[in-house]
Amino acid sequence: MGRKALEKIRKIPTDKINQWLKLLLVKLQTVELANLTIDDLAKLSGKSKGTIYKYFESKEEVVLAACQTRVEVVTKIILNIHQDTSTPVEVRYRQLLEEFSARLSDITISFFYDIQLYYPTSWNAINGVSDVFVTLLEDLYQQGIDKGLFRPISIELLKTLDRFFVTQVITNQAIFKDPNYTLNYLVRDYLQLRLEGLNK
């Protein structure tokens, strides 16, 4: 009877590791995620495979951790904006939209598409912050309508459109043929249309 292999205990990522994960997120857009290997991750990050395996069990874990570095930043920023009740609703609404857009400025539409296709766990993490974003927008819609700042448009409709935009439009690279039309531009244009339609 053979001996059962002991499960290797991984180290908890340090601040230094989290920093290279942030850089790795951007670099991942330069490779084909469908064929990504640990060797590719080592080359992209400038780390040895041994170092990577000290912290992560698989390439899926590395990609998830890289995505989570951005998810955590975006979540913190949009929650802070929403919770600042000393700032007028319409200003918070604009800040929420602008910050969400700015934090995606270096992410391509095709990258989101590939993450959704090949790394469902990472896509779930991204969807998590998208859900938070849409929920915060919904709350500000209600506040703006109650205060007479926004047109009395159906909040359910607005929420549905926002969720569809976040989960379907920005991941559909077939819609957008211009490679220079980045995710940041897409979100910016959508938000501008939203602001023009809402404001009285």
Secondary structure as a PSIPRED ss2 file (coil, helix, strand):
# PSIPRED VFORMAT (PSIPRED V4.0)

   1 M C   1.000  0.000  0.000
   2 G C   1.000  0.000  0.000
   3 R C   1.000  0.000  0.000
   4 K C   1.000  0.000  0.000
   5 A C   1.000  0.000  0.000
   6 L C   1.000  0.000  0.000
   7 E C   1.000  0.000  0.000
   8 K C   1.000  0.000  0.000
   9 I C   1.000  0.000  0.000
  10 R C   1.000  0.000  0.000
  11 K C   1.000  0.000  0.000
  12 I C   1.000  0.000  0.000
  13 P C   1.000  0.000  0.000
  14 T C   1.000  0.000  0.000
  15 D H   0.000  1.000  0.000
  16 K H   0.000  1.000  0.000
  17 I H   0.000  1.000  0.000
  18 N H   0.000  1.000  0.000
  19 Q H   0.000  1.000  0.000
  20 W H   0.000  1.000  0.000
  21 L H   0.000  1.000  0.000
  22 K H   0.000  1.000  0.000
  23 L H   0.000  1.000  0.000
  24 L H   0.000  1.000  0.000
  25 L H   0.000  1.000  0.000
  26 V H   0.000  1.000  0.000
  27 K H   0.000  1.000  0.000
  28 L H   0.000  1.000  0.000
  29 Q H   0.000  1.000  0.000
  30 T H   0.000  1.000  0.000
  31 V C   1.000  0.000  0.000
  32 E C   1.000  0.000  0.000
  33 L H   0.000  1.000  0.000
  34 A H   0.000  1.000  0.000
  35 N H   0.000  1.000  0.000
  36 L C   1.000  0.000  0.000
  37 T C   1.000  0.000  0.000
  38 I H   0.000  1.000  0.000
  39 D H   0.000  1.000  0.000
  40 D H   0.000  1.000  0.000
  41 L H   0.000  1.000  0.000
  42 A H   0.000  1.000  0.000
  43 K H   0.000  1.000  0.000
  44 L H   0.000  1.000  0.000
  45 S H   0.000  1.000  0.000
  46 G C   1.000  0.000  0.000
  47 K C   1.000  0.000  0.000
  48 S C   1.000  0.000  0.000
  49 K H   0.000  1.000  0.000
  50 G H   0.000  1.000  0.000
  51 T H   0.000  1.000  0.000
  52 I H   0.000  1.000  0.000
  53 Y H   0.000  1.000  0.000
  54 K H   0.000  1.000  0.000
  55 Y H   0.000  1.000  0.000
  56 F C   1.000  0.000  0.000
  57 E C   1.000  0.000  0.000
  58 S C   1.000  0.000  0.000
  59 K H   0.000  1.000  0.000
  60 E H   0.000  1.000  0.000
  61 E H   0.000  1.000  0.000
  62 V H   0.000  1.000  0.000
  63 V H   0.000  1.000  0.000
  64 L H   0.000  1.000  0.000
  65 A H   0.000  1.000  0.000
  66 A H   0.000  1.000  0.000
  67 C H   0.000  1.000  0.000
  68 Q H   0.000  1.000  0.000
  69 T H   0.000  1.000  0.000
  70 R H   0.000  1.000  0.000
  71 V H   0.000  1.000  0.000
  72 E H   0.000  1.000  0.000
  73 V H   0.000  1.000  0.000
  74 V H   0.000  1.000  0.000
  75 T H   0.000  1.000  0.000
  76 K H   0.000  1.000  0.000
  77 I H   0.000  1.000  0.000
  78 I H   0.000  1.000  0.000
  79 L H   0.000  1.000  0.000
  80 N H   0.000  1.000  0.000
  81 I H   0.000  1.000  0.000
  82 H H   0.000  1.000  0.000
  83 Q H   0.000  1.000  0.000
  84 D C   1.000  0.000  0.000
  85 T C   1.000  0.000  0.000
  86 S C   1.000  0.000  0.000
  87 T C   1.000  0.000  0.000
  88 P C   1.000  0.000  0.000
  89 V H   0.000  1.000  0.000
  90 E H   0.000  1.000  0.000
  91 V H   0.000  1.000  0.000
  92 R H   0.000  1.000  0.000
  93 Y H   0.000  1.000  0.000
  94 R H   0.000  1.000  0.000
  95 Q H   0.000  1.000  0.000
  96 L H   0.000  1.000  0.000
  97 L H   0.000  1.000  0.000
  98 E H   0.000  1.000  0.000
  99 E H   0.000  1.000  0.000
 100 F H   0.000  1.000  0.000
 101 S H   0.000  1.000  0.000
 102 A H   0.000  1.000  0.000
 103 R C   1.000  0.000  0.000
 104 L C   1.000  0.000  0.000
 105 S C   1.000  0.000  0.000
 106 D C   1.000  0.000  0.000
 107 I C   1.000  0.000  0.000
 108 T C   1.000  0.000  0.000
 109 I H   0.000  1.000  0.000
 110 S H   0.000  1.000  0.000
 111 F H   0.000  1.000  0.000
 112 F H   0.000  1.000  0.000
 113 Y H   0.000  1.000  0.000
 114 D H   0.000  1.000  0.000
 115 I H   0.000  1.000  0.000
 116 Q H   0.000  1.000  0.000
 117 L H   0.000  1.000  0.000
 118 Y H   0.000  1.000  0.000
 119 Y C   1.000  0.000  0.000
 120 P H   0.000  1.000  0.000
 121 T H   0.000  1.000  0.000
 122 S H   0.000  1.000  0.000
 123 W H   0.000  1.000  0.000
 124 N H   0.000  1.000  0.000
 125 A H   0.000  1.000  0.000
 126 I H   0.000  1.000  0.000
 127 N H   0.000  1.000  0.000
 128 G H   0.000  1.000  0.000
 129 V H   0.000  1.000  0.000
 130 S H   0.000  1.000  0.000
 131 D H   0.000  1.000  0.000
 132 V H   0.000  1.000  0.000
 133 F H   0.000  1.000  0.000
 134 V H   0.000  1.000  0.000
 135 T H   0.000  1.000  0.000
 136 L H   0.000  1.000  0.000
 137 L H   0.000  1.000  0.000
 138 E H   0.000  1.000  0.000
 139 D H   0.000  1.000  0.000
 140 L H   0.000  1.000  0.000
 141 Y H   0.000  1.000  0.000
 142 Q H   0.000  1.000  0.000
 143 Q H   0.000  1.000  0.000
 144 G H   0.000  1.000  0.000
 145 I H   0.000  1.000  0.000
 146 D H   0.000  1.000  0.000
 147 K C   1.000  0.000  0.000
 148 G C   1.000  0.000  0.000
 149 L C   1.000  0.000  0.000
 150 F E   0.000  0.000  1.000
 151 R C   1.000  0.000  0.000
 152 P C   1.000  0.000  0.000
 153 I C   1.000  0.000  0.000
 154 S C   1.000  0.000  0.000
 155 I H   0.000  1.000  0.000
 156 E H   0.000  1.000  0.000
 157 L H   0.000  1.000  0.000
 158 L H   0.000  1.000  0.000
 159 K H   0.000  1.000  0.000
 160 T H   0.000  1.000  0.000
 161 L H   0.000  1.000  0.000
 162 D H   0.000  1.000  0.000
 163 R H   0.000  1.000  0.000
 164 F H   0.000  1.000  0.000
 165 F H   0.000  1.000  0.000
 166 V H   0.000  1.000  0.000
 167 T H   0.000  1.000  0.000
 168 Q H   0.000  1.000  0.000
 169 V H   0.000  1.000  0.000
 170 I C   1.000  0.000  0.000
 171 T C   1.000  0.000  0.000
 172 N C   1.000  0.000  0.000
 173 Q C   1.000  0.000  0.000
 174 A C   1.000  0.000  0.000
 175 I C   1.000  0.000  0.000
 176 F C   1.000  0.000  0.000
 177 K C   1.000  0.000  0.000
 178 D C   1.000  0.000  0.000
 179 P C   1.000  0.000  0.000
 180 N C   1.000  0.000  0.000
 181 Y C   1.000  0.000  0.000
 182 T C   1.000  0.000  0.000
 183 L H   0.000  1.000  0.000
 184 N H   0.000  1.000  0.000
 185 Y H   0.000  1.000  0.000
 186 L H   0.000  1.000  0.000
 187 V H   0.000  1.000  0.000
 188 R H   0.000  1.000  0.000
 189 D H   0.000  1.000  0.000
 190 Y H   0.000  1.000  0.000
 191 L H   0.000  1.000  0.000
 192 Q H   0.000  1.000  0.000
 193 L H   0.000  1.000  0.000
 194 R H   0.000  1.000  0.000
 195 L H   0.000  1.000  0.000
 196 E H   0.000  1.000  0.000
 197 G H   0.000  1.000  0.000
 198 L H   0.000  1.000  0.000
 199 N E   0.000  0.000  1.000
 200 K C   1.000  0.000  0.000
